[in-house]
Amino acid sequence: MDQSDEVEALTAGWAIGLHEALNEIERHLTEAQRGLDSAREALRELERLRD
């Protein structure tokens, strides 16, 4: 394996790791969005009950 092969392998590994990290961030953001949606719905319900 020459230096360019090593660089290519490292770059591929880095890209895979970055892709996995971005997928994890997306999962967390999706969960956070669901939580916000639930909180908004709860606030709407409280406002409805208050009126």
Z-matrix of the N, CA and C atoms (Angstrom, degrees):
N
C 1 1.450
C 2 1.524 1 107.99
N 3 1.328 2 115.34 1 121.59
C 4 1.463 3 117.88 2 178.94
C 5 1.535 4 109.46 3 -90.73
N 6 1.326 5 114.79 4 179.60
C 7 1.460 6 119.77 5 -173.57
C 8 1.527 7 111.96 6 -62.11
N 9 1.323 8 118.40 7 -38.82
C 10 1.464 9 119.83 8 -179.69
C 11 1.530 10 111.03 9 -66.28
N 12 1.337 11 117.15 10 -35.17
C 13 1.464 12 120.15 11 175.65
C 14 1.527 13 110.93 12 -64.79
N 15 1.339 14 116.17 13 -40.00
C 16 1.460 15 120.47 14 178.78
C 17 1.527 16 110.77 15 -64.57
N 18 1.319 17 115.54 16 -43.50
C 19 1.467 18 119.91 17 178.73
C 20 1.523 19 109.72 18 -62.62
N 21 1.301 20 117.88 19 -43.48
C 22 1.464 21 122.11 20 179.31
C 23 1.530 22 110.32 21 -62.04
N 24 1.325 23 117.40 22 -43.08
C 25 1.461 24 121.19 23 179.74
C 26 1.529 25 110.74 24 -65.44
N 27 1.328 26 116.76 25 -42.89
C 28 1.459 27 120.20 26 178.43
C 29 1.520 28 110.97 27 -64.60
N 30 1.313 29 116.46 28 -41.35
C 31 1.463 30 120.75 29 179.02
C 32 1.525 31 110.70 30 -63.82
N 33 1.314 32 116.78 31 -42.59
C 34 1.463 33 120.56 32 178.60
C 35 1.525 34 110.25 33 -63.28
N 36 1.317 35 117.05 34 -43.57
C 37 1.461 36 120.73 35 178.16
C 38 1.510 37 111.91 36 -62.90
N 39 1.328 38 116.45 37 -41.60
C 40 1.458 39 121.51 38 177.91
C 41 1.523 40 109.98 39 -63.11
N 42 1.324 41 117.61 40 -43.76
C 43 1.458 42 121.87 41 -179.23
C 44 1.526 43 111.12 42 -63.45
N 45 1.316 44 116.86 43 -40.89
C 46 1.472 45 120.66 44 178.14
C 47 1.526 46 109.90 45 -64.29
N 48 1.324 47 116.57 46 -45.18
C 49 1.461 48 120.43 47 178.46
C 50 1.513 49 112.14 48 -61.75
N 51 1.324 50 116.95 49 -41.67
C 52 1.464 51 121.44 50 178.18
C 53 1.526 52 110.20 51 -63.74
N 54 1.312 53 116.71 52 -43.36
C 55 1.462 54 121.16 53 178.93
C 56 1.532 55 110.66 54 -60.71
N 57 1.312 56 117.42 55 -43.48
C 58 1.466 57 121.39 56 178.52
C 59 1.533 58 110.70 57 -64.06
N 60 1.324 59 116.36 58 -41.52
C 61 1.467 60 120.09 59 178.95
C 62 1.527 61 110.76 60 -64.22
N 63 1.310 62 117.08 61 -41.77
C 64 1.463 63 120.47 62 178.59
C 65 1.525 64 111.10 63 -65.26
N 66 1.311 65 117.71 64 -37.82
C 67 1.464 66 120.55 65 175.90
C 68 1.524 67 110.87 66 -62.63
N 69 1.320 68 116.51 67 -40.95
C 70 1.466 69 120.85 68 178.66
C 71 1.524 70 110.61 69 -64.71
N 72 1.320 71 116.91 70 -42.38
C 73 1.472 72 120.88 71 177.18
C 74 1.523 73 109.95 72 -61.50
N 75 1.317 74 116.82 73 -43.23
C 76 1.460 75 120.87 74 178.91
C 77 1.531 76 110.76 75 -60.99
N 78 1.317 77 117.64 76 -40.91
C 79 1.472 78 120.59 77 177.60
C 80 1.532 79 110.60 78 -61.72
N 81 1.327 80 116.66 79 -43.84
C 82 1.466 81 120.01 80 179.22
C 83 1.522 82 111.25 81 -64.89
N 84 1.316 83 117.01 82 -40.99
C 85 1.462 84 119.99 83 178.62
C 86 1.522 85 111.39 84 -65.01
N 87 1.319 86 116.84 85 -38.04
C 88 1.464 87 120.74 86 177.54
C 89 1.526 88 110.20 87 -63.98
N 90 1.329 89 117.03 88 -44.12
C 91 1.463 90 120.71 89 177.59
C 92 1.528 91 110.81 90 -62.85
N 93 1.325 92 116.47 91 -41.25
C 94 1.463 93 120.43 92 178.82
C 95 1.526 94 110.47 93 -63.73
N 96 1.321 95 116.94 94 -40.95
C 97 1.460 96 120.53 95 178.44
C 98 1.520 97 110.94 96 -62.69
N 99 1.323 98 116.87 97 -41.02
C 100 1.473 99 120.06 98 177.16
C 101 1.529 100 110.40 99 -61.73
N 102 1.325 101 115.86 100 -41.57
C 103 1.464 102 119.83 101 177.67
C 104 1.513 103 111.72 102 -62.28
N 105 1.323 104 117.11 103 -43.15
C 106 1.461 105 120.77 104 177.32
C 107 1.519 106 111.26 105 -63.39
N 108 1.316 107 116.95 106 -41.72
C 109 1.460 108 120.67 107 178.42
C 110 1.529 109 110.52 108 -61.27
N 111 1.328 110 116.72 109 -42.18
C 112 1.468 111 121.06 110 178.30
C 113 1.527 112 110.78 111 -64.43
N 114 1.328 113 116.42 112 -41.64
C 115 1.466 114 120.35 113 179.59
C 116 1.526 115 110.24 114 -64.71
N 117 1.314 116 117.69 115 -41.62
C 118 1.473 117 120.72 116 177.55
C 119 1.526 118 110.73 117 -61.50
N 120 1.305 119 115.70 118 -43.48
C 121 1.470 120 120.11 119 179.29
C 122 1.530 121 110.59 120 -63.12
N 123 1.316 122 117.23 121 -41.21
C 124 1.461 123 121.23 122 178.24
C 125 1.527 124 110.47 123 -63.93
N 126 1.332 125 117.52 124 -41.06
C 127 1.465 126 120.67 125 177.63
C 128 1.523 127 111.12 126 -63.79
N 129 1.334 128 116.68 127 -41.52
C 130 1.460 129 120.22 128 177.54
C 131 1.532 130 110.65 129 -60.00
N 132 1.325 131 115.00 130 -42.87
C 133 1.460 132 119.86 131 179.94
C 134 1.531 133 110.89 132 -64.93
N 135 1.332 134 117.34 133 -42.15
C 136 1.459 135 120.41 134 177.63
C 137 1.533 136 111.22 135 -62.95
N 138 1.335 137 116.41 136 -42.19
C 139 1.459 138 119.70 137 178.20
C 140 1.521 139 110.47 138 -64.29
N 141 1.305 140 116.96 139 -38.73
C 142 1.469 141 121.19 140 179.56
C 143 1.532 142 109.41 141 -64.30
N 144 1.337 143 116.81 142 -43.63
C 145 1.455 144 120.45 143 -179.94
C 146 1.539 145 112.08 144 -68.24
N 147 1.304 146 115.48 145 -32.67
C 148 1.467 147 120.68 146 -179.32
C 149 1.529 148 110.81 147 -68.89
N 150 1.322 149 115.83 148 -36.92
C 151 1.480 150 120.36 149 -177.55
C 152 1.472 151 110.54 150 -79.75
